[in-house]
Amino acid sequence: MKKNIVINMRRITTPIILALTACGWLSLPIGEGRGGAYAQDAINTNTTIYVTPGTDIFFGGSFTNMASGVAENNGVIQIDGNWVNYGTYTDTAGLVILSGADQDITGAASTTFNNLTLQGTGIKTITLYATVSGVLSLNDRELATGGNTLYVTNTDTGAVTRTIGFVSSLSNGSLSRKTNGMYNYLFPTGSSLGTQRYRPVVITPNSAAAHTFTARLANVDATADGFDRSLKDSSLSLVNPGFYHRINRTFGTSPADVTIYFDNALDSTFQAIAHWQTQPRWENTGAVTSVSNVSPALSYVTKPAWDAFLYDPFALSHIPDAVTLTTSAGIICDYD
């Protein structure tokens, strides 16, 4: 039977084992006392918190696990404030739900979550790298990694789920996923900076061997990031000025199919994928397959069996229109 707990204390200073035999919500007096409304923050100092299976614990404010604190989660922790970890957090079978407005996953110690679910409103932000070993459920929220990487180590293709949510990143930040099969792995990349876009990437490894790939949407003109769109080979006409992607293979050696999505009404209609290479310039990746859908359904271009991940910028591109020459049996020019 499920046990529900509301933690409304200011500071936790004594060991807690959260496993109740009764039903309902319980406001649990701990350490320094009640300390006010349930929305207050909770701080774990010099003690161990065990959240046992079947137990739900709710923090109405932020939860801070200090350097001397230990937390072990095998139940459900729901939090409306920030997740602040300086200590030891173990999560082998638990679920953490971020259900407030704008919320940070922060602190000095990186957190490895089993299952992480985003709810509420606003943007959820990680200020240092974090890991999800089970399922990342974005729902309708943006998870902003900034210049950090969010690692999803579960190789199941369903380890990242969404309705309309997405992962945004900046500079060297990314969403990282481990793979172990020749399946379609979704990287739900997007951005709310400037023009809000959801432009995902799908990576399909060509081998069942273990691999790791990363991706992010760079929601700017590639030229602004130092990848001059005017530097391109002659088989390309216009490199997408609206956005580009950073896609990398950080572990493994096998090729993979790279699929990039776009909105053919809001973006344009693209026929190629360009890759920033050693010239340095944008170069055509070669033969692709494409599918055009009616906006707002996304269209896509797929480059099969790509194996050159030394440089990570990729951009959708146009190719020049074909020129058709015809001959005439008549006189074209008549010289006197």
C-alpha positions, 0 to 999 in steps of 0.5 A: 500500500502506498505511503505519502509523506510531506516534508515541511521541515527546515533542516533534517539532522536525524536519520530517517527511514521513510516506510509507513504502514498507514495511508494518507499524507503525513507532515513529519516533524524532524530535527529542528521542528516544523519550521513553517509552511510545507513550501519551506526548503529541506536540508539534509545535514550529516544523516542518511535518508532512506526512501523505501519502495512504495513510499512517496515523499514530497518536498514543497520547496528545495531539497539540499543534500549537504556534503555530509548527507546521504540519500537513498531512493527506492520510492518516489521523491517529488519536489517543487523547488530545486534539487541541490546535491553536495553529498551522496545520492543513490537511486537504483529503483526510484523516481524523482519528479520535478513538479514546480515552476523553473527548477534547477538540478544543481550543487557540487556533486553530480546526481544519477537518477534512476527515473526522472520525470518533469512536470509543473511549469517553467524550464528545468535546468541542470547546472552540472552534468547529470545522469539518468539510468532509467527513463527520462520523461520530459512530458511537455517541459524543456530540460536545459543543459546549458553547456553541460551534458545530460547522460541517458545510459539506459540503452532502451529506445524508450528511455527518453519520452515526451509529449511536446517537451525537448532538451536544449543545450548550449556551447559544448552541452548535449544530450548523450544516449547509449545504444546497443542495437540497430534501432532508432534512438530519438534525440528530442533537441530543441530551443526556446532561445530566439525562435522556439524550435523543436528539431529532433535528431534520430540516430540509427546505429548500423551495428548492435555493438555498444555506442554512445552518441550526443546531439544538440540543436544550435538555434542560431546561424552557424556562421555566428558560431564560427562555421561560415555558411559561405564556405561550402563545396560547389554541390551545395547552394544554401546552407540552412541559416536558421539553425544547425546541429552538433552531432557526435559519436563519443564511443564506438566505431560503427557508422550510423544513419543520421536523420535531421528533422525540419518544418517545411513551412517554417524552415524551408524544404531541404534536399541535403545534409552538409557537414563541416569538414577539414577544408574547413568548409561545409561539404555535402554528405552525399546521397540521402533519403528524404520524406516531406510531410505537411507542416506542422508534421515534421519532414526529414532528411536521412544520411545513411551509414555516416562514419565521419564524426571527427567534426560535429556540426551538421546542417540541412542544406539546399542543392542547386537546381538542375540545369537542362540543356536542349539542342535545336536543329534550326539556326540559333545564330545567323552571322552576316 
